[in-house]
Amino acid sequence: MLIPFKGQNPVLAQDAYIAEGAMLIGPISIASRASVWFNAVLRADRGRITVGDYSSVQDCCVFHGPVEVGSHVTVGHGAVLHGCVVEANCVIGMKSVIMDGAIIGRGSVIAAGAVILENAIIPPHSLVAGLPAKVIKPLPPESEQTYHQIAEGYYAFAEPHMQGRMQT
């Protein structure tokens, strides 16, 4: 469901996939081949939300703006992103939480259930886990290619759902 807020509407690329039951509220931009899955809620009443090319926002995620998600990002089921930035080619684990002001550097992996505290700066190519989350180890920059492929794979999952209907 696309819901305006103060005269601002979600804007979707023609080839983006928005599953039934997802709610997009206010100034939201969903880029080409991105997907927002069942029962995800993206609420941009505090600030703009952007989701980059090929990024996947999986079932039951909650985004409360402002949130910026780069291209080729996979956000796992039930994750909460609140007022944060996630750079390109990242994997955000299921049920993780990223708080206000946090910045997740490109090519990073946030483990399932991790809680990234307010204003945390996660360096690029980091494996992060825990409560509160800590950098566990650096990841090789070439691992970004794997995360890039994972994100493109999620768009392939969306294609059968899109047959006969395109969300615009």
Secondary structure by P-SEA (a helix, b strand, c coil): cccccccbbbbbcccccccccbbbccbbbbcccbbbccbbbbbcccbbbbbccccccccbbbbcccbbbccbbbbccbbbbcccccccbbbbcccbbbcccbbbccbbbbccbbbbccccccccccccccccccccccccccaaaaaaaaaaaaaaaacccccccccc
